[in-house]
Amino acid sequence: MSNLEALYQEVILDHNRKPRNFREMENADRRIEGRNPLCGDEITLWVKLDGDTVADVSFKSTGCAVSKSSASLMTSSVKGKTVDETLALFDRFHQMITGKLADGEREKMGSLAALGGVARFPIRVKCASLAWHALRSAVQGGGQEVSTEHEGPPQTEGA
């Protein structure tokens, strides 16, 4: 394992052990429930908007380390961003975890780059993207629940 990959792994483990913004939020503008039926991850995400800006975001979740650390890294990354910036970051993050981000771009993702290795494990894409799908739905004023049931490559029978 390279030193950079070891650092990324430590970031994921740290955010799993001590997740940032792990709390219920009173007076949130949006509240979204999310589920990853494949892994059993569940999240509740709260978003407070100030006009077109994400003023605050928090979550509570149960599930794997990838899911919890992704939510923690995400909440830290989007505070203070506009809705458009948040949606653009969702797109870049999704490209990264699905292996579609251009070479050399992962390092420009800041601390979110720690989750780039998920692209090598397609089954974990759903874990890493759960919080992000909830966030996208929240800032777009979507429904109250999201699922990663159809995220990632198609599942073959018996897989």
ABEGO torsion letter per residue (X at the ends): XBAAAAAAAAAAAAAAABBBGBBBBBGBABBBBBBBAAAGBBBBBBBBBBEABBABBBBBBBEBAAAAAAAAAAAAAABGBBAAAAAAAAAAAAAAAAGABBBGAAAAAEAAAAAAAAAABAAAAAAAAAAAAAAAAAAAGBBABBBAAABEBBBBBGX
